[in-house]
């Protein structure tokens, strides 16, 4: 893969932005880390089931009850910019 | 001196009215203020603590196993009405509208939060140097790191700012700083403590746990923190019994061949040899076990943790809470949504966090998902299976927490791989969801502490603590600590 091009594409996917100097720094450490991870090629994993979590997660269901502890007003107060219980963002269309 | 007392003693004396809760709280609060100037272990004191202590003295709060005991909480646990930031600029100004489940449980037992502690940003680090509040220093040697990411929590207990602190451990973030600062730290079985209200880093690995100056205090805090919570679907309802001393049990103790063959500092190697001799003298059997996939643990851990982090941290977008920084050079604000996200995230997140988000985004992206993330998850199972086999031969595993004692501030900052390798002895147990802990074992020639790591089978947390309590006793009797 062309790692040089990749880092800016990955940054775009991750919603991050770098100037030239930062991009070069991240590029270098990123390549170093990926090289270091090549040791994984030596692991024999044929037929091994991926382990996503340390134990089986059973879906817990509970009643859909409104929790009065946290009010909408309470949450809206945390927003950097809001109006009438709506978050203000730049135009999206 | 009051600050020397254990949490259990303090709670008992407050209950018996031999100590005033306010006096206890004021003493620790003032001690925190003074001591913090040396290390920067704490980032916020909670002045509400004194009011809570008064309620105890007035008889309005009368019960609880930690009645009136001051505790310090890592800054990635939400506390209602308090700023909580995970030591990141992106959560600047966020005041939590709720309290984390495990902290709520401690408070219900009378514990009083007196301060929030420093940590690596979003718990990503092994040295407490990535904090937006500046590094925390090791109280034993101020030129060295306290470890991370729960560096502030470990330093606070070592400095007697509180008898108990709360930390979180994803790949060693309780055990490694506990070892570097000479305190006891427990990472319970994955799922034992609810993650509700703990700011997420890597959800399949994150676990909350206590740090204290002795096993009994840490065990009591853990017993309280464990409890079923429907708001965390990975939280398990399991029966944690307080440990009882069974002095005559003949333990079968496993030592991991690969851990002992690693590049250990001579004093740590000697400490381990002494420990094993004590075990044998006591009539315990020591058996060698193998975790052959240990050599893959660091890449597996960093791929999985970074992947989960890239997903978890996508919530920081500058819209609902935290930092919004969208001004561009000419004084205007950006008016395009993706650019809005990019600016806020780039200005609010630190470099190590960005590096891990990039790595995780890459590992989860189309074309690389199977090659990196899924491959790492397959090797994770091999490591888990290694432990399952090992526990067929022994009751508990012991070994080092780190290969070396605390390193110098800035020593590993420029080399992420060097820093990541620091976690080689702690991540295998984390990947397998096993309960594990660090117990002070000795000091090196410079007087820097190091710990013994104990790893136990899943859900055997209480048996691990029971064993640790006996090992602690051996260390005390043997003059090792």
Interface residues (C-beta under 8 A of the other chain):
Chain A: X6 X7 X10 X11 X13 X14 X15 X16 X17 X18 X26 X29 X30 X32 X33 X36 X37 X39 X40 X42 X43 X45 X48 X49 X50 X51 X52 X53 X54 X55 X57 X58 X59 X60 X62 X69 X70 X74 X75 X78 X79 X80 X81 X87 X89 X90 X91 X92
Chain B: X94 X95 X97 X98 X190 X191 X204 X230 X233 X234 X236 X293 X295 X296 X299 X300 X302 X303 X310 X314 X317 X318 X319 X320 X321 X322 X323 X324 X334 X335 X336 X337 X338 X340 X341 X342 X343 X345 X346 X349 X354 X355 X357 X358 X359 X361 X362 X365 X372 X374 X375 X376 X377 X378 X379 X380 X381 X382 X384 X416 X417 X420 X431 X432 X433 X434 X458
